[in-house]
Amino acid sequence: MNIVVFGAGGRAGRQAVAEAHRRGHRVTAVVRDPAAHAGLVDAHLVPGDVTDAASVAHAAVGQDAAISAAVDLSRPPHDFFSTSSRALATGLAEAGVRRLLVVGLASIMPGASGVALMDEPGYPDEYRSFYLGHAAGLDELRACDLDWAYVAPAGDFDHGGTRTGRYRFAEHGDPASRISYPDFAVALLDEVETPRHHRAAVSVHEAPSDGAAGTDRATMSGGV
């Protein structure tokens, strides 16, 4: 497949590029400044702006699917995530790309109580503007016509974790859950190759190690 990855210079983006390359896909890695990401050797590195529909369309021409792991911490979160979602929707449609995977945030996923994790008692509140920015971006996706999936870690990333090839989709988030960036990338690329979630937001957990990888991958599925 031809896969374009926006925000390819970040931790989730780099792992998505590496996993796609490992599977033999042709990857276009979009970053704001290619000179700052010379280490991305597993992809065709191009400059681009995920908040500009024309830039998105230019990078996406000839692609089969898109992954966005983009974030810009220098901009207000609500502005960045809502603008980037609109630009992705417009630009990908113009380029003829229908499938979009967006790296999400656990905080806006439903917890065990059914309400968003960020609204559950005791959940850390110091980054609430960032949570609300992600929520605004998800609302924009829900209003577009793409075949999108918003894929979030169920809790947080295990920053030092390695690739096991195991994960499971879950019906709700869990603040205690951790998943490595490489295993999160496995979930993303499985969803690109064999779409299971359409116009849905899903949580991803690390799967236990007492089963076959393929079984673990399909243990549970759910969306909101």
N, C-alpha and C positions, 0 to 999 in steps of 0.2 A: 504494500500500500504506500501511497504518498501521504505523509502526515506532517502538518505544520504545528509547531509548538510555540505559542506566544509566552513570553516570560521564561525563555529557555535558560536564562542565566541564573535563576534562583535554585534553591535546593530541590524543590519538587520538579521544576522544569528540567533541570539537568538529569534527574533520574528517569523522567519520562523519555527524554532523548536517548539515554543509554539503553533503556529497556526496549524501545522501538528499534534501535540499531541492532541490538542483540537478536531480535526476531527477524532481521533481514529487511525491515521497512526502509524506505527512503525518507529522510527527515529534513525538513526545513526548520531551522532554529531561528526564531525572531527575537532580537534584543534591541535595546535602544542604542547601544554603542558596541558594535562588533569588536572593536579594538580592545575592549575591556574583557572580552570572553574568548580569547584565542585558544583556550583549552578545550573548547567545544569542537572536537575533531571528528565526532561521529555524525555530523550533520552539515548541511549546507547553511552557513551562517549568513543572515541578512539583517539589515537594520529595519526597524519598524516601530510603529506607535499603535498600541492596542486601543487607544482612545480615539483614533482617527479612522473612520470607516474606509476611506480611500486607501490608506496604508494597509489595513487589514485585507482588503480585496486584492491589492497588488501581491501581497505575500501568499494569499490563499489560492491563486489561480493554479489549476491543475492538481489540487490536493483532493484526497478522498475523505479526510476527516481533520478536525482541528482540536487541539488541546490548549486551554489557557490556564497558565499558572502565574499570570502576571499580577504584580502589585507595585504600587508607587507610594512609598511611605512619605514622600515629600508633599503629597497632595491630600486634601481632606478626604477621608475614606468614602463618604457618601458620594462625593463628586467623582472620584476615580472609578469606583465599582459600578455605579449606575451608567457613567459615560462609556466605560469599556464594554459593558454588556450591550448597550445600544450599538456601539461601533462594530462589535463582533456580529451582532444580528444582521446589521445592514451590509457590512463588508463581505461576510461569508455568503449571504444570499446572492449578492452581486457576482461573486466568484463561482457560484454554483455548488458550494459546499454545504451539505445539509446536516452533517453530524458534528456536534460540538460537545466536548467534555470540559467542564470547568472545575478546577481545584477549589473546594469549598472550605468552610470553617465550621467546626463542631458546635460552636456557641449558638448558632441559629437553628440547629437541628433539634427536633423534639427529644426531650429526655424521657425517663421512665414515667413521669407524671403526665406526659402528653403535651406540655408546654415547652417552649424553647429552653434549652439548657441555660441560656443567659438570664432567663426569668425565674429559674428555680432558686429556692432559698440557699444562700451560702455560696452561690457561684461568683467568682471574681468579677468585679464590676469596673475595674480601672481602665479597661480597654473597650468600654461599651460603645464608643463612637465607631470603633473599628468593626465591632459586631454588627452595628446598625448599617454600616456601609456595605458589608457583605449581604445583609438582608435586602438592601435596596437593589443591589446587583441581581440577586435572585428574582426579585419582583420584575425586573426588566426582562429577564429570560422568560418568565412565565407569560409575558405579553407578546413574545416574538413567535415566529412560525418555524424556527429551526427544530430539528430533532436533537434536543440537548439533554444532558445529564449533569447534575451538580453533585460532585463526588467529594465528600468530606471525611476526614478522619473522625472516628466516633468520639475520640477524646482529644489526643494530641499526638505529635510525632515523637517517636523514639529516635532522637537525633544521632545516636551512635549505633542504631540497629543495622543489621545486615540483611541481605536478601535470603529469605527462606522459600519464597514462592507460594506462601500460604496466606490466606486472608479470608474473611467472610463478610458479607453484607448483613446489616442488622436493621431492625425496625426502629431503633432509636439510638441516640447518642449516650455516651457513658464517660463522665469526666475522668475516670480512672483508666480508661482504655488507652493503649499506645500501639502505634504501628510504625514500622520503619519506613523511611522514604523509598527504598528499593521495593518493598512489598506493596506500598501504595501505588507505585508505578506499575507493578504487575496488574493490580486491579484496574487501573486506567487503560492499559493496553488490551487487557481481556475485553473490556467494555467497548473499545474501539473495534476490535476484530470481530467480536460476537456480541452485538448490543443486546442487553437484557432490560435496561432501564431507559424509558423514553419519556421525556418531559417530566422528569422526576428528580428529587433530591434524595440521596442515599448516603448512609454512614458506612464506613469500612473499619472493621476490627482486625487485629492480628488474630489468626486462627491458632488453635492449640496444635501441638506438634505430634499428636497421637493418631494421625490419620493420613491418608493419601492427599497430596496437594490438590488434585482435582476435586476430591470430595469436599475438602475444607473450603475451597473457593465458592462452592455452591450451597453451603450449609443453610443460609437464610437470605431472604431478599425482601426488600420493602422500599417504599418511597413515600414522599409527602408532596 
